[in-house]
């Protein structure tokens, strides 16, 4: 795998939300953020819920 550079012109970036079917793991995204100086940004994974109606 490789890391793409994250533009530093996102001063208001607070959280990255990964989709329920995202192919990237939270640790991959966390590492990419940390390597680019975004260690204060939170990372969360969305969950898909199934409901029977």
C-alpha positions as CSV (number, residue, x, y, z in Angstrom):
1,X,0.0,0.0,0.0
2,X,1.0,3.6,-0.3
3,X,0.0,6.9,1.2
4,X,-1.2,9.9,-0.7
5,X,-0.3,13.3,0.6
6,X,-3.1,15.1,2.3
7,X,-3.3,18.8,1.4
8,X,-2.5,21.0,4.4
9,X,-5.1,23.6,3.5
10,X,-7.7,21.9,5.6
11,X,-7.4,23.8,8.9
12,X,-11.0,23.0,9.9
13,X,-10.7,19.2,9.4
14,X,-12.1,17.6,12.6
15,X,-13.1,14.1,11.7
16,X,-12.8,11.5,8.9
17,X,-15.8,9.2,8.6
18,X,-15.2,6.0,6.7
19,X,-18.1,4.4,5.0
20,X,-19.5,1.1,6.1
21,X,-18.1,-0.6,3.0
22,X,-14.8,1.4,2.8
23,X,-11.8,-0.7,1.7
24,X,-9.4,1.2,3.9
25,X,-9.1,0.3,7.5
26,X,-9.1,2.8,10.3
27,X,-5.5,2.2,11.1
28,X,-4.4,2.9,7.5
29,X,-6.3,6.2,7.5
30,X,-5.0,7.1,11.0
31,X,-1.4,6.5,9.9
32,X,-1.9,8.6,6.8
33,X,-3.3,11.5,8.9
34,X,-0.5,11.2,11.5
35,X,2.2,11.2,8.8
36,X,0.8,14.4,7.4
37,X,0.5,16.3,10.7
38,X,-3.2,15.7,11.3
39,X,-2.8,13.8,14.6
40,X,-5.7,15.8,16.1
41,X,-8.2,14.6,13.6
42,X,-10.6,11.8,14.7
43,X,-11.3,8.7,12.6
44,X,-14.6,6.8,12.8
45,X,-16.1,3.9,10.9
46,X,-19.7,4.1,9.8
47,X,-21.8,1.0,10.5
48,X,-24.7,-0.4,8.4
49,X,-27.7,-1.5,10.3
50,X,-30.3,-3.9,8.9
51,X,-33.9,-3.5,10.0
52,X,-36.8,-5.6,9.1
53,X,-39.9,-3.6,8.4
